[in-house]
Amino acid sequence: MALSGQSERDRTAAVAFENDLITEETALLYCVNRNQMRQRIDAIKKEAAKLEKRLHELGKEAGQLEALVNALK
């Protein structure tokens, strides 16, 4: 995700938050532009939710495939 227009400090905080190195509160506490950081955090959370949903779907599919393979044995 593009981070143009953000300070180096905010970019670093956003990456650290995205990688679970710091909390949302810490990122907001030490950022230069709170509004931009809030938008970045919201975008990170939205993407994480999409990935979590897809991971759950893949787990269900794996279970279905395993059941099918076992039925064919």
Beta strands, then each sheet from edge to edge (+ up, - down):
end
